[in-house]
Amino acid sequence: MQGVKTTYLVLLIIIAILTSCASGTAVVTGTERESISPEQVNLYSNAPQDMKQWQL
């Protein structure tokens, strides 16, 4: 009987961990920007001169 209780406890802990990490919401912490296509994304190794700083 003790083994069954332990198994249920472990299963309950695993279910609690897996469901506590699931979230269906997103919090936007700044000004939303328009979506762009992946082809419009540029990666720079150095900041360009006319860079617009948007992070804190």
N, C-alpha and C positions, 0 to 999 in steps of 0.2 A: 504494500500500500504506500509506503514511503517513496518508492521509486516512481510511482504514478504521480504523486504530488509534485515531486521534483521535476518531472517531465512537463507537467502542466505549467509550473512556475517558469521554467526556462522558455517554453513556448509563449507564454504571456509576455515575458520580458522582450523576446524577439519581436513579437507583434507590436508592442508598445514603441519600441525603438524605430521600427520601420514606418509606422504610421505617424509618429511625431515629426519625422523629417519631411513628410509630404505636405506641400503647401500649394494652394491654387491661386494665391494672390501675389501681386508684385507691387512694390512701393517705388514710385518714381521720386528721386531725391533731387531733382533739378528741373531745368526747363526741357520739355520734350522737343525733339528735333524731328524733322521729316525723315522718313525712311529713304535710304538710297540703295541702289543695286550694288552687289559685290564688285562689279566692274569699276565702279566709281571710287572705290576705297584705295587710298594711297598710303603706303607705309614708308616712313622716313627714318633714317638713322640719326639725323640731326634735325632740330626744329627749324622750319623755314622762317624767313625774316618777317613775313606778314602773318605769323601765327596768331590765332585768336585763342587766348587761354580761357578754358571753361571749367577747369577743375579748381578745387580749393588749394 
